[in-house]
Amino acid sequence: MTDGQFETKLEEGVGRLQDGLGGLVGDPALQVKGKGRVLCAKARSACFGASGAVRDLTVDQPLVAVVTAALAGFALAMAWVRR
C-alpha cells in the first residue's frame, strides 16, 4: 500500500467517523461533511485503481498504449477545431 492509498483509507475512516458522530449528536452539517469526505476518498481510490491499470497496460503493451493515446489526442484535436 502506497502513502496515497493509506491516506485515502484514513480519510475515508475519518469521514465515516464524522458521519456517525453527526448522526449520534443530531448535527446534519457534520453528517454532510463526513459523507463528503467518504465520497472524495472513494473517488480518489478509484483514481488510484485507474492509474494502476493504465500503468500496467503501458508496461505490458506499449504499442497499444501509444496508439490509444494518439487516437485520444486526435479526437480531442478534432473536437477543439470544431469550436
DSSP file with accessible surface (Angstrom, degrees, kcal/mol):
  #  RESIDUE AA STRUCTURE BP1 BP2  ACC     N-H-->O    O-->H-N    N-H-->O    O-->H-N    TCO  KAPPA ALPHA  PHI   PSI    X-CA   Y-CA   Z-CA
    1    1 A M              0   0  160      0, 0.0     2,-0.1     0, 0.0     0, 0.0   0.000 360.0 360.0 360.0 129.0    0.0    0.0    0.0
    2    2 A T     >  -     0   0   80      1,-0.1     4,-2.2     4,-0.0     5,-0.2  -0.302 360.0-102.8 -82.5 172.2    1.4    3.4   -1.0
    3    3 A D  H  > S+     0   0  133      1,-0.2     4,-2.6     2,-0.2     5,-0.2   0.895 121.4  52.8 -61.9 -40.2    1.3    6.5    1.1
    4    4 A G  H  > S+     0   0   15      1,-0.2     4,-2.0     2,-0.2    -1,-0.2   0.894 109.6  47.6 -64.9 -39.2   -1.5    7.9   -1.1
    5    5 A Q  H  > S+     0   0   75      2,-0.2     4,-2.3     1,-0.2    -1,-0.2   0.888 111.3  51.3 -69.4 -37.2   -3.7    4.8   -0.6
    6    6 A F  H  X S+     0   0  121     -4,-2.2     4,-2.4     1,-0.2    -2,-0.2   0.930 110.6  48.5 -63.3 -44.8   -3.0    4.8    3.1
    7    7 A E  H  X S+     0   0  102     -4,-2.6     4,-2.7     1,-0.2    -2,-0.2   0.877 109.8  53.2 -63.0 -36.4   -4.1    8.5    3.3
    8    8 A T  H  X S+     0   0    4     -4,-2.0     4,-2.3     2,-0.2    -1,-0.2   0.927 110.1  46.2 -65.3 -44.8   -7.2    7.7    1.3
    9    9 A K  H  X S+     0   0  116     -4,-2.3     4,-2.2     2,-0.2    -2,-0.2   0.897 113.6  49.9 -63.9 -39.7   -8.2    4.9    3.7
   10   10 A L  H  X S+     0   0  102     -4,-2.4     4,-2.4     2,-0.2    -2,-0.2   0.921 110.3  49.8 -64.2 -42.5   -7.5    7.2    6.6
   11   11 A E  H  X S+     0   0   73     -4,-2.7     4,-2.3     1,-0.2    -2,-0.2   0.896 110.0  50.9 -63.9 -39.0   -9.6   10.0    5.1
   12   12 A E  H  X S+     0   0   24     -4,-2.3     4,-2.4     2,-0.2    -1,-0.2   0.914 110.0  50.3 -65.6 -40.4  -12.5    7.5    4.5
   13   13 A G  H  X S+     0   0   39     -4,-2.2     4,-2.3     2,-0.2    -2,-0.2   0.912 110.2  49.2 -64.1 -41.3  -12.3    6.4    8.1
   14   14 A V  H  X S+     0   0   50     -4,-2.4     4,-2.7     2,-0.2    -1,-0.2   0.909 110.9  51.2 -64.3 -39.9  -12.4   10.0    9.4
   15   15 A G  H  X S+     0   0    0     -4,-2.3     4,-2.6     2,-0.2    -2,-0.2   0.915 109.7  48.7 -64.0 -41.9  -15.4   10.7    7.1
   16   16 A R  H  X S+     0   0  129     -4,-2.4     4,-2.6     2,-0.2    -1,-0.2   0.897 111.4  50.9 -64.6 -38.3  -17.3    7.6    8.4
   17   17 A L  H  X S+     0   0  126     -4,-2.3     4,-2.8     2,-0.2     5,-0.2   0.924 111.3  47.3 -64.5 -43.9  -16.5    8.7   12.0
   18   18 A Q  H  X S+     0   0   32     -4,-2.7     4,-2.7     2,-0.2    -2,-0.2   0.911 112.0  50.7 -63.3 -41.9  -17.8   12.2   11.3
   19   19 A D  H  X S+     0   0   42     -4,-2.6     4,-2.0     2,-0.2    -2,-0.2   0.939 113.9  44.1 -61.6 -46.8  -20.9   10.9    9.6
   20   20 A G  H  X S+     0   0   47     -4,-2.6     4,-2.2     2,-0.2    -2,-0.2   0.909 114.3  48.8 -65.8 -41.4  -21.6    8.6   12.6
   21   21 A L  H  X S+     0   0   88     -4,-2.8     4,-2.5     1,-0.2     5,-0.2   0.902 109.9  52.4 -66.3 -38.6  -20.9   11.2   15.2
   22   22 A G  H  X>S+     0   0    0     -4,-2.7     5,-2.3    -5,-0.2     4,-1.1   0.889 111.4  46.9 -64.2 -37.6  -23.1   13.7   13.4
   23   23 A G  H  <5S+     0   0   40     -4,-2.0    -1,-0.2     3,-0.2    -2,-0.2   0.866 111.7  51.8 -69.8 -35.4  -25.9   11.2   13.4
   24   24 A L  H  <5S+     0   0  144     -4,-2.2    -2,-0.2     1,-0.2    -1,-0.2   0.922 119.3  33.1 -68.4 -43.7  -25.4   10.4   17.0
   25   25 A V  H  <5S-     0   0   96     -4,-2.5    -1,-0.2    -5,-0.1    -2,-0.2   0.529 111.6-115.1 -92.7  -5.2  -25.5   14.0   18.2
   26   26 A G  T  <5 +     0   0   57     -4,-1.1    -3,-0.2    -5,-0.2    -4,-0.1   0.829  64.3 145.1  78.9  32.1  -28.0   15.1   15.6
   27   27 A D     >< -     0   0   70     -5,-2.3     4,-1.8    -6,-0.2    -1,-0.2  -0.858  27.1-174.2-105.2  99.9  -25.7   17.5   13.7
   28   28 A P  H  > S+     0   0   85      0, 0.0     4,-2.5     0, 0.0     5,-0.2   0.836  82.7  58.5 -66.2 -28.9  -26.7   17.4   10.0
   29   29 A A  H  > S+     0   0   68      2,-0.2     4,-2.2     1,-0.2     5,-0.2   0.917 107.2  47.0 -65.8 -40.6  -23.8   19.6    9.0
   30   30 A L  H  > S+     0   0   39      2,-0.2     4,-2.3    -3,-0.2    -1,-0.2   0.890 111.5  52.1 -67.4 -36.8  -21.3   17.2   10.5
   31   31 A Q  H  X S+     0   0   62     -4,-1.8     4,-2.6     2,-0.2    -2,-0.2   0.930 110.2  47.4 -64.0 -45.4  -23.0   14.3    8.8
   32   32 A V  H  X S+     0   0  103     -4,-2.5     4,-2.3     1,-0.2    -2,-0.2   0.905 111.2  51.5 -64.2 -40.4  -22.8   16.0    5.4
   33   33 A K  H  X S+     0   0  126     -4,-2.2     4,-2.0    -5,-0.2    -1,-0.2   0.915 111.3  48.0 -62.5 -41.7  -19.2   16.8    5.9
   34   34 A G  H  X S+     0   0    0     -4,-2.3     4,-2.2     2,-0.2    -2,-0.2   0.917 111.1  49.3 -66.0 -42.9  -18.5   13.2    6.8
   35   35 A K  H  X S+     0   0  118     -4,-2.6     4,-2.4     1,-0.2    -1,-0.2   0.880 109.4  53.5 -65.2 -34.8  -20.3   11.9    3.8
   36   36 A G  H  X S+     0   0   34     -4,-2.3     4,-2.6    -5,-0.2    -1,-0.2   0.909 108.2  49.4 -65.2 -41.2  -18.4   14.3    1.6
   37   37 A R  H  X S+     0   0   81     -4,-2.0     4,-2.3     2,-0.2    -2,-0.2   0.904 111.1  49.4 -63.7 -41.7  -15.1   13.0    2.9
   38   38 A V  H  X S+     0   0   18     -4,-2.2     4,-2.4     2,-0.2    -2,-0.2   0.931 111.6  49.2 -63.7 -43.0  -16.1    9.4    2.3
   39   39 A L  H  X S+     0   0  126     -4,-2.4     4,-2.2     1,-0.2    -2,-0.2   0.926 111.8  48.0 -63.4 -43.7  -17.2   10.3   -1.3
   40   40 A C  H  X S+     0   0   88     -4,-2.6     4,-2.4     1,-0.2    -1,-0.2   0.896 111.3  51.3 -64.0 -38.9  -13.9   12.1   -2.0
   41   41 A A  H  X S+     0   0    3     -4,-2.3     4,-2.3     2,-0.2    -1,-0.2   0.906 109.9  49.1 -65.9 -39.6  -11.9    9.2   -0.6
   42   42 A K  H  X S+     0   0  106     -4,-2.4     4,-2.1     2,-0.2    -2,-0.2   0.900 111.3  49.6 -67.5 -38.5  -13.8    6.7   -2.8
   43   43 A A  H  X S+     0   0   57     -4,-2.2     4,-1.9     2,-0.2    -2,-0.2   0.919 111.6  48.8 -65.4 -41.2  -13.2    8.9   -5.9
   44   44 A R  H  X S+     0   0  104     -4,-2.4     4,-2.0     1,-0.2    -2,-0.2   0.894 109.6  52.4 -65.2 -38.5   -9.5    9.1   -5.0
   45   45 A S  H  X S+     0   0   51     -4,-2.3     4,-2.0     1,-0.2    -1,-0.2   0.897 107.8  51.6 -64.1 -39.8   -9.3    5.4   -4.5
   46   46 A A  H  X S+     0   0   64     -4,-2.1     4,-2.4     1,-0.2    -1,-0.2   0.886 107.4  53.2 -64.6 -36.6  -10.9    4.8   -8.0
   47   47 A C  H  X S+     0   0   86     -4,-1.9     4,-2.6     2,-0.2    -2,-0.2   0.888 106.3  52.7 -65.6 -37.6   -8.3    7.1   -9.5
   48   48 A F  H  X S+     0   0   55     -4,-2.0     4,-1.9     2,-0.2    -1,-0.2   0.914 110.5  48.4 -62.1 -41.1   -5.6    5.0   -7.9
   49   49 A G  H  X S+     0   0   50     -4,-2.0     4,-1.9     2,-0.2    -2,-0.2   0.916 112.4  47.5 -65.6 -42.0   -7.1    1.9   -9.5
   50   50 A A  H  X S+     0   0   58     -4,-2.4     4,-2.3     1,-0.2    -2,-0.2   0.909 111.0  50.8 -67.3 -39.8   -7.4    3.5  -12.9
   51   51 A S  H  X S+     0   0   54     -4,-2.6     4,-2.4     1,-0.2    -1,-0.2   0.883 109.2  52.0 -67.1 -35.0   -3.8    4.8  -12.8
   52   52 A G  H  X S+     0   0   11     -4,-1.9     4,-2.5    -5,-0.2    -1,-0.2   0.900 109.1  50.2 -65.3 -39.0   -2.6    1.4  -11.9
   53   53 A A  H  X S+     0   0   59     -4,-1.9     4,-2.4     2,-0.2    -2,-0.2   0.912 111.7  47.4 -66.2 -41.3   -4.5   -0.1  -14.8
   54   54 A V  H  X S+     0   0   90     -4,-2.3     4,-2.6     2,-0.2    -2,-0.2   0.919 111.8  50.7 -66.2 -41.1   -3.0    2.4  -17.2
   55   55 A R  H  X S+     0   0  150     -4,-2.4     4,-2.1     1,-0.2    -2,-0.2   0.934 111.3  48.3 -62.5 -42.7    0.5    1.9  -15.9
   56   56 A D  H  X S+     0   0   92     -4,-2.5     4,-2.8     1,-0.2     5,-0.3   0.907 111.7  49.8 -64.7 -40.7    0.1   -1.9  -16.3
   57   57 A L  H  X S+     0   0   64     -4,-2.4     4,-3.0     1,-0.2     8,-0.3   0.917 110.1  50.8 -63.4 -41.7   -1.2   -1.5  -19.8
   58   58 A T  H  < S+     0   0   68     -4,-2.6    -2,-0.2     1,-0.2    -1,-0.2   0.886 115.1  42.3 -65.1 -38.0    1.7    0.8  -20.7
   59   59 A V  H  < S+     0   0  107     -4,-2.1    -2,-0.2    -5,-0.2    -1,-0.2   0.924 121.8  38.9 -74.2 -43.7    4.3   -1.7  -19.3
   60   60 A D  H  < S+     0   0  122     -4,-2.8    -2,-0.2     1,-0.2    -3,-0.2   0.884 133.5  16.9 -76.6 -41.2    2.7   -4.8  -20.8
   61   61 A Q     X  +     0   0  104     -4,-3.0     4,-1.9    -5,-0.3    -1,-0.2  -0.657  64.1 168.1-135.6  79.8    1.6   -3.5  -24.2
   62   62 A P  H  > S+     0   0   77      0, 0.0     4,-2.4     0, 0.0     5,-0.2   0.855  77.8  56.4 -66.0 -33.2    3.3   -0.2  -25.1
   63   63 A L  H  > S+     0   0  131      1,-0.2     4,-2.5     2,-0.2     5,-0.2   0.929 107.7  48.1 -65.2 -42.8    2.2   -0.2  -28.7
   64   64 A V  H  > S+     0   0   66      1,-0.2     4,-2.6     2,-0.2    -1,-0.2   0.904 111.6  51.4 -63.0 -39.3   -1.5   -0.4  -27.7
   65   65 A A  H  X S+     0   0   18     -4,-1.9     4,-2.4    -8,-0.3    -2,-0.2   0.916 110.8  47.3 -65.4 -41.1   -0.9    2.4  -25.2
   66   66 A V  H  X S+     0   0   96     -4,-2.4     4,-2.4     2,-0.2    -2,-0.2   0.926 113.4  47.7 -66.9 -43.2    0.8    4.7  -27.8
   67   67 A V  H  X S+     0   0   73     -4,-2.5     4,-2.6     2,-0.2     5,-0.2   0.924 112.5  49.6 -64.6 -41.9   -2.0    4.0  -30.4
   68   68 A T  H  X S+     0   0   77     -4,-2.6     4,-2.4    -5,-0.2    -2,-0.2   0.924 111.7  48.0 -63.3 -43.2   -4.7    4.7  -27.8
   69   69 A A  H  X S+     0   0   66     -4,-2.4     4,-2.5     2,-0.2    -1,-0.2   0.899 111.5  50.8 -64.9 -38.5   -3.0    8.0  -26.7
   70   70 A A  H  X S+     0   0   65     -4,-2.4     4,-2.5     2,-0.2    -2,-0.2   0.924 111.4  47.2 -65.1 -43.6   -2.7    9.0  -30.4
   71   71 A L  H  X S+     0   0  113     -4,-2.6     4,-2.6     2,-0.2    -2,-0.2   0.899 112.4  49.7 -65.5 -39.8   -6.3    8.3  -31.1
   72   72 A A  H  X S+     0   0   51     -4,-2.4     4,-2.4    -5,-0.2    -2,-0.2   0.919 111.9  48.5 -64.7 -41.9   -7.4   10.2  -28.0
   73   73 A G  H  X S+     0   0   37     -4,-2.5     4,-2.4     2,-0.2    -2,-0.2   0.905 111.4  50.1 -63.8 -40.1   -5.2   13.2  -28.9
   74   74 A F  H  X S+     0   0  132     -4,-2.5     4,-2.5     2,-0.2    -2,-0.2   0.927 110.9  49.1 -63.4 -44.6   -6.6   13.2  -32.5
   75   75 A A  H  X S+     0   0   58     -4,-2.6     4,-2.2     1,-0.2    -2,-0.2   0.912 112.2  48.2 -63.3 -40.9  -10.2   13.1  -31.1
   76   76 A L  H  X S+     0   0  127     -4,-2.4     4,-2.3     2,-0.2    -1,-0.2   0.903 111.1  51.0 -66.1 -38.5   -9.5   16.0  -28.7
   77   77 A A  H  X S+     0   0   50     -4,-2.4     4,-2.4     2,-0.2    -2,-0.2   0.911 110.2  49.2 -65.1 -41.0   -7.9   18.0  -31.5
   78   78 A M  H  X S+     0   0   78     -4,-2.5     4,-1.7     1,-0.2    -1,-0.2   0.902 112.0  48.4 -65.1 -39.8  -10.9   17.4  -33.8
   79   79 A A  H  X S+     0   0   57     -4,-2.2     4,-0.5    -5,-0.2    -1,-0.2   0.885 111.7  50.7 -67.2 -35.4  -13.2   18.5  -31.0
   80   80 A W  H >< S+     0   0  200     -4,-2.3     3,-0.8     1,-0.2    -2,-0.2   0.904 109.3  49.9 -68.9 -40.3  -11.1   21.6  -30.4
   81   81 A V  H 3< S+     0   0  113     -4,-2.4    -1,-0.2     1,-0.2    -2,-0.2   0.863 102.1  61.7 -68.2 -35.0  -11.0   22.6  -34.0
   82   82 A R  H 3<        0   0  208     -4,-1.7    -1,-0.2     1,-0.2    -2,-0.2   0.693 360.0 360.0 -68.7 -16.6  -14.8   22.3  -34.4
   83   83 A R    <<        0   0  243     -3,-0.8    -1,-0.2    -4,-0.5    -2,-0.1   0.754 360.0 360.0 -70.7 360.0  -15.4   25.0  -31.8
